[in-house]
């Protein structure tokens, strides 16, 4: 699960040498999909598409926001399942709420990962993701990592605490980036 999120968010780096981080051209190896699964994706292992393995409801969109006064960013964006399905470039758009059963507050023990990607955006956030770095056994507060990139090419990774709400589909993040700046985040998996 961590490898998938890191690969998705890491695709924002300029790994194809054209000066545009994560623009979906050669070298950006991600897949367009919506994920409404309540467990690890088997797509990366050659299995079925995650959208076909919906076990917990229909994921309509994911809303994500990140803020840091000292870091100089205050962004929020939402990506819909419709945008994912209509994307011209299959590596440009993705939403997932893995490990949460999106139609109930039930959480699956272990990993908890929320990812949003829209590399077609001209301004603001283009990728965002939060991942619990310890086992999750229900709503509550866990050690976590928040990662995001924006249209200016800035990539930020922050370590801190993720508080998963009682609904299991939303939460908040509080932590610090490598420069010591406070970073907050919030997300909602909309069904």
N, C-alpha and C positions, 0 to 999 in steps of 0.2 A: 504494500500500500504506500509506504513512504517513498519507495523508488518511483512509483507512478506520479505522485504529487511533485516530487523533486524534479522529475523529468519534464513534467508539464510546466512548472514554474521556471525551471532552468532553461527552458526553450526561449526564454526572454533574452538570453544573452546573445551576443552577435556571433553565433557559431557558424554562420555561412559566409562571413567576411564581407557583407555588403553594407555594413554600417548601420543597418536597421535591426535593433534587437528584436528577436522573436517575430519576424514578419510573416512567418509561415512558408518561406521559400526553402530551398534545399538546406538540409541540416536541422530543421525544426521538426523533430520526430514526435508529433502528438497526433491524436485522433479526435475527430469531432464526435461527440456523443453526449447524451444526457445519462446520468446514472441515478437510479432510484433504488439501488440495491441496499441490502442490509448486511453485506459482507464483502470480502475482498473481490475485486473484479478478476474474472478469468480471461478477459479480452487480451491482456498482455501476454498470456500464456497460450494464445491461439484459440481460446474458447469463444463462446457466443458473445455478441454485442451486448453491452451492459444494458441498453434500453430494452432489450428483449427479456431481461431477467428481472423485471420489475416485481418485487415481492412486497412492496409496502405502500402503494399508491402511486399517483402520477405527480412527478415533480414538474411544476409549472415554471418556476424561476428561482434564482438565487440572488438575493440582495446582499451586498458586502460594502462595508465602509471602513476606512482607516484614517486615523488622525494623529498628528504630533505637532504641537505648537512650535517646539524648538526645532524639529526636523523640517518644518515648513510644508507639511502636507495635510490636506483635509479633503478626502475624496470619498465618494460613494457611487456605486453603480449597480445595475441590475441586468442580468442576462436571462432571457427566457428560453424555454425549450423550443419555441417556434423559431427564434433566432438561430439556435444551434442547427435545427433541421434545414433551414433555408440558407445557411452559410455557403458562399461560393467556394471558399477554400476550406477543405475539411479539417485543417489544423488550426483554424482561426478562432473557433468558438467551442466552449465546453462548459458544462455545469455538472457538479456532482455533490451529493450529500451521502457519502458512504458511511456505513456503520449505524446510521440512524434509520429507523423505520419511519419513513416520511409521512405515513398516515396515522401514526399513533405516537405517544410519548415513549414507547418502548425503545431502549437502546440495546444494541448487540454488544456484549462484552468484548474488549480488546480495543482495536483501533477506532478512532473518530477523526474523519477528515472531511473538510468542506473545501471545494475548489471552484473558482469561477475564472473563465478566460474569455476575453473578447479583444483580440488583437486588431480588430478593424476600427477601434475607437481612435479618434483624432486627439482627444483631450482626456485627461484624468487617468483613472486606473485602467489597466489593460489586463492584469492578472492579479488574483488574490487567492490566498489559501491559508487555512489554519488547520493544524494537526495536533492532537493530544500526543505528547511524548511519553505517556504512561498509560497503562490499561485503564479503560473507561468502563465503569459498571453501572452507570446511571447518571441522572442530572447531578451537578455538583461542580467543584473546582478542581482542575487538573493542570499539571505542568504542560506547556504547549509551545509551539513555534508558529509564528505568523510570518508569511512571506507575501510580498506584493511588488509589482512593477507598474510604472506609469508610462504615459506617452512620451515623456521626455527622456526615457531610457533609464531612469532611476530604478534600482532594485534594492529593496530593503528586506532584511530578515531580522526579526525580533524574537527574543525568548521571554517567556513570562507565564501568566496563568490564564487559562481558558475556563470560563464559567458557562456550563451548558444549562440552559433553562429547563424547567419542568416539562416543556413540550418536546424536548429532545431535538428540535429542528431549528433552534435559534440559540444565540449566545453572545458573549462578549469576551474580549481579550484585553489584558493589561500587561505591558511588559516594557522592555527597553531594547533599543537598537544597538549596534556595535559602538556607536558614538556616545552611548549613555543617555540618549534622548528618550523620554517617555513616549510610548506608542500605545494607542488604544484602537480596538477594532470591534466591529459588530457584524453579524451575519444573520440571515434568515432564509431557510429553505421553504419556499412557498409551494403549497399543494392546492 
